[in-house]
């Protein structure tokens, strides 16, 4: 066998792991060229007159007044009670419908309304993939706004309902999937749910697998494909003549991040991130330093192994002569 020796197996696994990491980082950096397209769809905002955003010309609400959230059970952990309550305060139940989906009710929904997807849903190796996939299906079916439980609200979300769909811009690249809104049956979400099965395969470790099969990188790529096809007139149908900015809005960081004008407050979250996530993020910030470090480490290990073998070879040679 080619990889019977432990040293060769370790080297092969190391090379394979580094290749996956490099591919993931390359996918992230490949988005930088497309960020101009996302920024061109920013919702209008003037920091000097922030109230203007709340007075968009359209008074029609395209997105239903439903806020979807998910958790394992209907008993929230203490750390996420506050963000949940802030959204309830600014978006009271007499004006909004609030739905907290559990693992059980989420699976029931997939079974009842998207039964052909159930084998894929059950077969995901990581639960976060089921959570991700469910949010796309439930928004596609009902419409509304999806919020992660670590997202709190700083004001009424009603102005966002005037959009057909919205995503939140993240820095440095792409969009997030922790805050999304859309009207029922929106075509971009039709594309997203249709692409889930063909993207159901592993990419090495947990982090790249989740990011590219159901996570933010998956959503960003599908969104960009949709926007580019609209720009080039490649999509047929009744909405073909509509420009992308009439179908999708992108919330700029000032409305999504930590600015005083933001609709949201971010609490501690990302509970599914593990060691490989931290490694990918660290490498993406200093890729050259990482490559130099790997090469130096490999050279050092090779040198040490060589020096350890030389004395043993000399001793064996002398012993034979005697």
Secondary structure, DSSP 8 states (H G I E B T S, - for coil): -TT-SHHHHHHHHHHHHHHHHHHHHHHHHHGGGGHHHHHTTB----GGGGGGGGG-S-----S-SEEEEE-SSSS--GGGHHHHHHHHHHS-TTT-EEEEE-HHHHHHHHHHH-GGGHHHHHH-SSHHHHHHHHHHHHHHHH-EEEE-TTEEESS--GGGGGSSEEEEE-SSSSEEEEEEEE-TT-HHHHHHHHHTGGG-S--SSHHHHHHHHTSHHHHHHHHHHHHHHHHTT---STTTTS-HHHH-EEE-HHHHSSSTT-SEEE-S--TT--HHHHHHHHHHHSHHHHHHHHHHHHHHHHHHHHHHHHHHHHHHHHHHH-
